[in-house]
């Protein structure tokens, strides 16, 4: 349902919540190596999040990225909207345009409740929630 770009953005934001601060920025090379994301691609993603004020970007020898606001104020849906928009929650599964209530596609009634629930989860889960799971040391969780 989510693009790899959104997944990378979410993972990088969790990483920054865990390992960076305004005093200690994390560089693209560090994040790229730790999360195994191609560096040039990651740079574009992080710049996009900085442009939308989710991240703070500092240039120079001690530069890098950190969160621009508390992790509990960054909802997963905010990142998805910046990277992919909300089409994944609205576009028809079968057709190339949106389903209409007058003429829904054959999967509309099955898929719509699932999409609404996924959207609700993304709108309520924060980066702090996801970072907290990692901090608890749950071995099954990897960013």
C-alpha positions in Angstrom: 0.0 0.0 0.0 2.8 2.4 0.8 5.6 3.2 -1.7 9.2 2.3 -0.8 9.8 6.1 -0.7 7.3 6.5 2.1 8.7 3.5 3.9 12.2 4.9 3.7 10.9 8.3 4.9 9.2 6.8 7.9 12.2 4.6 8.8 14.6 7.6 8.5 12.3 9.7 10.7 12.2 7.0 13.4 16.0 6.7 13.2 16.3 10.5 13.7 13.9 10.3 16.7 16.1 7.6 18.2 19.6 8.8 17.4 19.7 12.5 16.6 18.9 15.8 18.3 19.4 19.5 17.7 22.8 19.2 19.3 23.8 16.0 17.5 22.6 15.8 13.9 22.7 12.6 11.9 24.3 12.8 8.4 22.9 11.2 5.3 25.9 8.7 5.1 25.2 7.5 8.7 21.5 7.1 8.1 22.0 5.5 4.7 24.4 2.9 6.1 22.4 2.0 9.2 19.1 1.7 7.3 20.5 0.3 4.0 18.9 3.0 1.9 20.8 4.4 -1.2 22.4 7.7 -0.1 21.3 9.9 -3.1 17.7 8.7 -2.8 17.7 9.2 1.0 19.1 12.7 0.5 16.1 13.7 -1.7 13.7 12.2 0.8 15.2 14.0 3.8 15.3 17.3 1.9 11.6 16.9 1.1 10.8 16.3 4.8 12.9 19.3 5.7 11.1 21.5 3.2 7.8 20.6 4.9 9.3 21.4 8.3 9.2 17.8 9.6 13.0 17.7 9.8 15.7 20.3 10.4 18.7 20.4 8.0 22.0 21.9 8.9 24.9 22.3 6.4 28.5 22.1 7.2 31.0 19.8 9.0 28.7 19.3 12.0 25.6 19.4 9.9 23.0 16.8 9.2 19.4 16.2 10.1 17.3 16.1 13.2 13.6 16.3 13.9 12.1 19.8 13.7 9.4 19.1 16.2 8.8 16.5 18.9 8.4 12.9 17.6 5.0 12.7 19.4 3.8 15.6 17.1 4.8 13.8 13.9 2.0 11.5 12.7 2.9 8.8 10.2 0.1 10.1 7.9 1.9 13.5 7.7 5.0 11.8 6.2 2.9 9.7 3.8 1.0 12.8 2.6 4.3 14.6 2.0 5.9 11.7 0.1 3.0 10.0 -1.7 -0.2 12.1 -1.1 -3.4 10.4 -0.2 -4.3 8.7 -3.5 -3.6 5.2 -2.0 -6.5 5.7 0.3 -8.9 7.1 -2.4 -8.0 5.5 -5.8 -10.0 2.6 -7.0 -8.3 -0.8 -6.8 -9.7 -1.9 -10.2 -10.2 1.3 -12.2 -7.8 4.1 -12.9 -10.1 6.7 -11.4 -12.0 7.0 -8.1 -15.0 4.8 -7.5 -18.3 6.6 -7.4 -21.0 5.7 -5.0 -23.4 5.4 -7.9 -21.2 2.9 -9.8 -18.6 1.4 -7.4 -16.2 -1.2 -8.7 -16.5 -4.9 -7.8 -14.0 -4.6 -4.9 -15.2 -1.3 -3.5 -17.3 -2.7 -0.6 -14.5 -5.0 0.4 -11.6 -2.7 0.2 -13.1 0.6 1.5 -13.4 -0.4 5.1 -9.8 -1.6 5.1 -8.5 1.6 3.6 -10.4 3.7 6.1 -8.9 1.7 9.0 -5.4 2.0 7.6 -5.8 5.7 7.2 -7.1 6.0 10.8 -4.1 4.1 12.0 -1.6 6.3 10.1 -3.4 9.4 11.4 -3.1 8.3 15.0 0.3 6.6 15.1 3.2 8.9 15.8 6.9 8.6 15.2 7.3 8.6 19.0 5.0 5.5 19.1 7.1 3.7 16.6 10.4 4.7 18.2 9.0 3.6 21.6 8.5 0.0 20.2 12.1 0.0 19.1 13.4 1.3 22.4 11.6 -1.5 24.3 14.1 -3.8 22.7 11.6 -5.9 21.0 13.8 -8.2 18.9 11.2 -8.5 16.1 11.2 -4.7 15.5 13.8 -3.3 13.1 13.8 0.1 11.5 
